[in-house]
Amino acid sequence: MKYENVKNDLKQQINSGAIKPGSKLPSIRELSVQWKCSKNTVIRAIDELEKEHLIYSVPKSGYYVIVRPSKSEGRPEGRIDFAAASPDPGIIPYEEIGHGLNRAVQLYGDRLFTYGDPLGFLSLRETISQHMAVSQIFAEPERICIVSGSQQALHLLASMPFPNGKSAILVEQPCYTGMLRIMSLLGVTPIGIARTESGLDLDELERHFRNNSIKFFYTVPRYHNPLGTSLSRLEKETIASLAEKYDVYIVEDDYLADLETDSKADPICSYDHSGRVIYIRSFSKIMLPGLRLGAAVLPASLITLFRMYKSSSDLSTSALSQAALEIHLGSGLFQRHAARMRDRYGIRMKALQKACSQYLNEGFRLSKSAGGIFAQLELPDHLVAEELAAALRQKDVYVFPTMQCYLPSMESANSWRLSIIRTNELEIEHGIRIIRQTADELMSQRRTNKFSRSAITWI
Ligand SMILES: Cc1ncc(COP(=O)(O)O)c(C=O)c1O
């Protein structure tokens, strides 16, 4: 019998539940007797099933069927969450990650339970250097620092003095709330520049670089949070050349790099010829955010100081998390999982666009997000984003008003950030219909109130 037949037969039994999740497969010898084939044929079939993450091996024990949590597990019944930013527990490969953690303990032993280099494991930095080369970032491991989530890198950079001796931080408006919080807690002077669906005004950017004492410009060029949109190649090239011209550093937060679908979408870092771009990558949206893993690529002029700040913050990032990431990246599991997420999220983003164009026409406008996990929904003037969000919460539908993404001094948009990370296609369609219905109810309630108020005035 051919190995494909054995594989398909086993697969069918696993998918139908005939072989239960968590149970052990019969031994290779038993399977070869059962299918009247050689042991090599069975081994090949088993290898394929392991690659497809249907089974996993336990050394000296055998092969086990992976237990997958049901899609709705970890998600309260009925709740539709367009506000979430952390991955859907239903699609996180817990078993694989657990398996990676076990392998990490076996492979690294003592090294996992002691203090390490503040920059992180050299072997992991080498693996990350290769991984980043796929996105046109060519960084030697000596310039890479593993951080405890990209959030830590942002915090350290906002705290550090920079060689340009400047002090203010320029941020896009709207901006990732986590960065706004850092600046406010550290008492750093923030300056805002508008970013819309069509990007940045490059003349205004140049005026800021020329006239203000800007230490760095914080930007999220790819799948912006909360806009969902990406900067053009021209914008990225211009940012890199203005950085050199005016001695302003760029902090490029590429938190969703692994979800990119356009192989030509290079980061600003790839256009940097003057060593002024600090590139930050997060591993939270593909692996577990709880592992707290990110990486920062620093220009040679900043790495020593950054290492000192990192070390004074937490000595080093959890060795267990680092080892799990190294195993995932090295084995290709991370890349395969990222590809699965890209497909899933792509389908969901299309479902969001379809539902919005079907149910939310007059005055609503969804940003043209080409991928990623977020899109911005602008509301008509007569609906206040926070008020409608509060009404939706009563119906167990959660959205994220973008007012929180603006500096107090800047004019904010009447909009929400909609996330598809924890909603499936059915929930998206259902959720958008509830938004339509609730908006209509709010309007008719307002009309009634207006009528009763005018009636009272008249009496
Ligand atoms: C734009 C952006 N940057 C950074 C972070 C922080 O991510 P991490 O989990 O890597 O600290 C987030 C989290 O949602 C984010 O949206």
The ligand as an ORCA input file, in Angstrom:
! r2SCAN-3c Opt
* xyz 0 1
  C       1.487     48.625     17.220
  C       1.863     47.769     18.392
  N       3.115     47.800     18.826
  C       3.515     47.074     19.872
  C       2.628     46.260     20.549
  C       3.112     45.478     21.730
  O       3.255     44.128     21.393
  P       4.121     43.091     22.226
  O       3.157     42.039     22.682
  O       5.158     42.570     21.284
  O       4.737     43.801     23.390
  C       1.298     46.192     20.129
  C       0.323     45.361     20.825
  O      -0.817     45.216     20.451
  C       0.906     46.973     19.030
  O      -0.354     46.973     18.581
*
